[in-house]
Amino acid sequence: MIAATRHLKLPFQFDEAKLVQDLSALKEDLWIPHYNTQGYAGEWKVIPLYAPQGDGTNIVIFTPDQESRATETQWLKACPYFKEVIDSFQFPIVTARILRLAVGSEIKPHRDHELGYEDGCFRLHIPIVTNPEVHFVLDGDELTMLPGECWYTNVNYEHSVVNAGTQDRMHLVIDGERNAWSDELFFSLAPQESFEPTEGLQEESPETLQRIIEELERSDLPIAKELIAENKEKLARLTSTSRS
């Protein structure tokens, strides 16, 4: 039996200096704290580059089957190289964001839901700024991602990040919808059979989802109501499945 592909370094190398230049065009007040405050310690912030209706304040992660397709935000218009990088991928963009994990901060171990290539929606990381003391662990393997590289990570598996260095860690993170172009790319790097769904991988626990909902109910974020509804739907689906 072929082992599942958990991560891949893709054959792209983007210009580190141009990535940093575009990053510098984004003002400090654009950064939005990640809504799942139970899932991290310290400071973890987001700038949306693709979002539903192009809303640069909306950090909801949409999936391809939802009606509201993400489009470019106003912040991407100020970042021509980010746009060039995103446009180089010939698959539909579900979301594109800059994620910043501050010095001394940690993203706690967790799994995401249906974000492996086999699910039809997948995640790419392009580091912009990082340091040797960033520890990204995916299913027990520590991945060293360098600026300008491009990595696929199957975040259905447990993963965590610790920034123990002296520089914030900032990545361009793209969620894409699988198509023929991406199939050709991925299957040239790993056996097609290694992208089959893996049983036993669960999304967030009911307890985690309930904590997220409670945190959002205390939030003043404009999108809090949408996020509450989204997480209540996940919770209902998960509890329904566990009873069947």
VEXDREN-2710 file (C-alpha; in Angstrom, 1 decimal):
% VEXDREN-2710
k/r/px/py/pz
1/MET/0.0/0.0/0.0
2/ILE/1.4/3.4/-1.0
3/ALA/1.7/5.9/1.9
4/ALA/-0.4/9.0/1.7
5/THR/1.4/12.2/0.5
6/ARG/1.4/14.6/3.4
7/HIS/3.6/17.3/1.9
8/LEU/5.4/18.3/-1.3
9/LYS/8.0/20.9/-2.3
10/LEU/6.6/22.1/-5.6
11/PRO/9.0/23.1/-8.5
12/PHE/8.6/26.8/-8.2
13/GLN/11.0/29.5/-6.8
14/PHE/9.6/33.0/-6.4
15/ASP/11.6/36.2/-6.0
16/GLU/12.2/36.8/-2.3
17/ALA/13.0/40.5/-2.8
18/LYS/9.8/41.1/-4.8
19/LEU/7.7/39.2/-2.2
20/VAL/9.2/41.4/0.6
21/GLN/8.6/44.6/-1.4
22/ASP/4.9/43.8/-1.9
23/LEU/4.7/42.9/1.8
24/SER/6.0/46.3/2.7
25/ALA/3.2/48.0/0.8
26/LEU/0.6/46.6/3.2
27/LYS/0.0/48.9/6.1
28/GLU/0.1/47.7/9.7
29/ASP/-3.6/48.5/10.4
30/LEU/-4.7/46.0/7.7
31/TRP/-3.8/43.0/9.8
32/ILE/-6.8/41.2/11.3
33/PRO/-6.4/38.9/14.3
34/HIS/-7.3/35.3/13.5
35/TYR/-10.7/34.6/14.9
36/ASN/-9.9/31.2/16.4
37/THR/-8.2/32.6/19.5
38/GLN/-8.4/29.2/21.2
39/GLY/-6.1/27.8/18.5
40/TYR/-3.0/29.9/19.1
41/ALA/-1.0/31.7/21.7
42/GLY/0.5/35.1/21.1
43/GLU/-0.3/37.0/17.9
44/TRP/-1.5/35.4/14.6
45/LYS/-2.9/37.8/12.0
46/VAL/-4.3/37.8/8.5
47/ILE/-4.5/40.1/5.4
48/PRO/-7.0/38.7/2.8
49/LEU/-5.9/39.0/-0.8
50/TYR/-8.8/36.9/-2.2
51/ALA/-12.1/36.9/-0.2
52/PRO/-15.8/36.6/-0.9
53/GLN/-17.0/39.7/-2.8
54/GLY/-13.4/41.0/-2.7
55/ASP/-14.0/42.2/0.9
56/GLY/-10.6/42.9/2.4
57/THR/-12.0/42.6/6.0
58/ASN/-13.5/39.1/5.5
59/ILE/-11.2/36.4/6.7
60/VAL/-13.8/33.6/6.4
61/ILE/-12.3/30.5/4.6
62/PHE/-14.8/29.4/1.9
63/THR/-14.9/26.1/0.2
64/PRO/-15.3/25.6/-3.6
65/ASP/-18.9/24.4/-3.3
66/GLN/-20.1/27.6/-1.7
67/GLU/-21.9/30.1/-3.8
68/SER/-19.8/33.1/-2.9
69/ARG/-16.6/32.8/-5.0
70/ALA/-13.6/34.7/-3.7
71/THR/-12.3/37.5/-5.8
72/GLU/-9.4/39.9/-5.4
73/THR/-9.4/42.3/-2.5
74/GLN/-8.4/46.0/-2.7
75/TRP/-5.1/45.1/-0.9
76/LEU/-4.0/42.8/-3.8
77/LYS/-4.2/45.7/-6.2
78/ALA/-1.3/47.3/-4.3
79/CYS/0.8/44.2/-4.6
80/PRO/1.6/43.4/-8.3
81/TYR/4.0/40.6/-7.5
82/PHE/1.7/38.8/-5.2
83/LYS/-0.9/38.9/-8.0
84/GLU/1.7/37.6/-10.5
85/VAL/2.5/34.7/-8.1
86/ILE/-1.2/33.9/-7.6
87/ASP/-2.0/34.1/-11.3
88/SER/0.8/31.7/-12.1
89/PHE/-1.2/28.9/-10.6
90/GLN/-3.7/27.6/-13.3
91/PHE/-6.4/26.4/-10.9
92/PRO/-9.4/28.3/-9.3
93/ILE/-8.4/30.3/-6.2
94/VAL/-10.5/29.6/-3.2
95/THR/-8.7/32.0/-0.8
96/ALA/-5.3/33.8/-0.8
97/ARG/-4.0/35.4/2.4
98/ILE/-0.9/36.7/4.1
99/LEU/-0.5/35.1/7.5
100/ARG/1.8/36.5/10.1
101/LEU/2.9/34.6/13.2
102/ALA/4.6/37.0/15.5
103/VAL/7.8/36.3/17.4
104/GLY/7.2/34.1/20.5
105/SER/3.8/32.9/19.1
106/GLU/2.4/29.4/18.6
107/ILE/-0.3/27.8/16.5
108/LYS/-1.4/24.9/18.6
109/PRO/-1.6/21.3/17.2
110/HIS/-4.8/20.9/15.2
111/ARG/-6.3/19.4/12.0
112/ASP/-8.2/21.2/9.3
113/HIS/-11.2/19.8/7.5
114/GLU/-11.0/18.4/3.9
115/LEU/-7.9/20.4/2.9
116/GLY/-5.9/17.6/1.4
117/TYR/-5.4/17.3/-2.3
118/GLU/-7.6/14.2/-2.4
119/ASP/-10.5/16.4/-1.1
120/GLY/-10.5/18.6/-4.2
121/CYS/-9.3/21.7/-2.2
122/PHE/-5.7/22.0/-1.1
123/ARG/-3.3/24.5/0.6
124/LEU/0.0/26.0/-0.6
125/HIS/2.5/27.9/1.5
126/ILE/4.9/30.4/0.0
127/PRO/7.2/31.8/2.7
128/ILE/8.0/35.5/2.5
129/VAL/9.8/36.1/5.8
130/THR/10.9/33.4/8.2
131/ASN/13.8/32.4/10.4
132/PRO/15.6/29.2/11.4
133/GLU/13.7/29.0/14.7
134/VAL/10.3/28.6/13.1
135/HIS/9.2/25.0/13.7
136/PHE/6.4/23.8/11.5
137/VAL/5.5/20.2/12.3
138/LEU/3.1/18.2/10.1
139/ASP/2.2/14.7/11.3
140/GLY/5.4/14.4/13.2
141/ASP/7.7/15.7/10.4
142/GLU/9.3/19.1/10.8
143/LEU/9.3/21.0/7.5
144/THR/11.8/23.7/6.7
145/MET/10.3/26.1/4.2
146/LEU/12.5/28.8/2.9
147/PRO/11.6/32.2/1.4
148/GLY/10.3/32.0/-2.2
149/GLU/9.7/28.3/-2.1
150/CYS/6.3/26.7/-2.6
151/TRP/5.0/23.9/-0.5
152/TYR/1.8/21.7/-0.5
153/THR/0.8/20.7/3.0
154/ASN/-2.0/18.2/3.7
155/VAL/-3.4/19.9/6.7
156/ASN/-6.0/17.2/7.4
157/TYR/-3.1/15.8/9.4
158/GLU/-2.2/17.3/12.8
159/HIS/0.1/20.2/12.4
160/SER/1.5/23.1/14.6
161/VAL/3.8/26.0/14.3
162/VAL/6.1/27.7/16.9
163/ASN/8.0/30.9/16.1
164/ALA/10.9/30.8/18.6
165/GLY/13.0/33.2/16.6
166/THR/13.5/36.9/16.5
167/GLN/11.6/37.7/13.3
168/ASP/7.9/37.4/12.5
169/ARG/7.0/34.5/10.2
170/MET/5.0/35.6/7.2
171/HIS/3.6/33.4/4.4
172/LEU/1.5/33.8/1.4
173/VAL/-1.1/31.0/1.8
174/ILE/-3.2/29.9/-1.1
175/ASP/-6.1/27.5/-1.0
176/GLY/-6.9/26.1/-4.5
177/GLU/-9.5/24.0/-6.2
178/ARG/-8.1/20.8/-7.8
179/ASN/-8.2/20.6/-11.6
180/ALA/-6.5/19.0/-14.6
181/TRP/-3.5/21.4/-14.4
182/SER/-2.9/20.7/-10.7
183/ASP/-3.4/16.9/-11.3
184/GLU/-0.6/17.0/-13.9
185/LEU/1.7/18.9/-11.5
186/PHE/1.0/16.8/-8.4
187/PHE/1.1/13.4/-10.1
188/SER/4.4/14.3/-11.6
189/LEU/5.8/14.6/-8.1
190/ALA/4.1/11.7/-6.2
191/PRO/2.0/8.7/-7.2
192/GLN/-1.6/9.4/-7.9
193/GLU/-2.5/6.6/-5.5
194/SER/-0.9/8.5/-2.6
195/PHE/-3.7/11.1/-2.8
196/GLU/-6.5/8.8/-1.9
197/PRO/-8.7/9.8/1.0
198/THR/-7.4/8.5/4.4
199/GLU/-9.9/7.1/6.8
200/GLY/-9.6/8.1/10.5
201/LEU/-8.7/11.7/9.9
202/GLN/-11.2/13.8/11.8
203/GLU/-12.0/17.5/11.7
204/GLU/-12.1/19.6/14.8
205/SER/-13.6/17.9/17.9
206/PRO/-17.1/19.1/19.0
207/GLU/-15.4/20.6/22.1
208/THR/-13.1/22.7/20.0
209/LEU/-15.9/23.9/17.7
210/GLN/-18.0/24.8/20.8
211/ARG/-15.1/26.9/22.2
212/ILE/-14.7/28.7/18.9
213/ILE/-18.4/29.5/18.8
214/GLU/-18.3/30.8/22.3
215/GLU/-15.3/33.0/21.5
216/LEU/-16.9/34.4/18.4
217/GLU/-20.1/35.2/20.4
218/ARG/-17.9/37.6/22.4
219/SER/-16.3/39.1/19.3
220/ASP/-16.9/42.5/17.8
221/LEU/-15.6/41.4/14.4
222/PRO/-18.1/42.3/11.5
223/ILE/-17.9/38.7/10.2
224/ALA/-18.5/37.0/13.6
225/LYS/-22.1/36.1/12.8
226/GLU/-21.1/34.4/9.6
227/LEU/-18.3/32.5/11.4
228/ILE/-20.7/31.4/14.2
229/ALA/-23.1/30.1/11.6
230/GLU/-20.3/28.3/9.7
231/ASN/-19.0/26.6/12.9
232/LYS/-22.5/25.7/14.1
233/GLU/-23.0/23.9/10.8
234/LYS/-19.7/22.0/11.2
235/LEU/-20.7/21.1/14.8
236/ALA/-24.1/19.8/13.7
237/ARG/-22.5/17.8/10.9
238/LEU/-19.9/16.3/13.2
239/THR/-22.3/15.4/16.0
240/SER/-24.7/13.9/13.4
241/THR/-22.0/11.8/12.0
242/SER/-20.9/10.5/15.4
243/ARG/-24.4/9.4/16.2
244/SER/-24.9/7.5/13.0
END
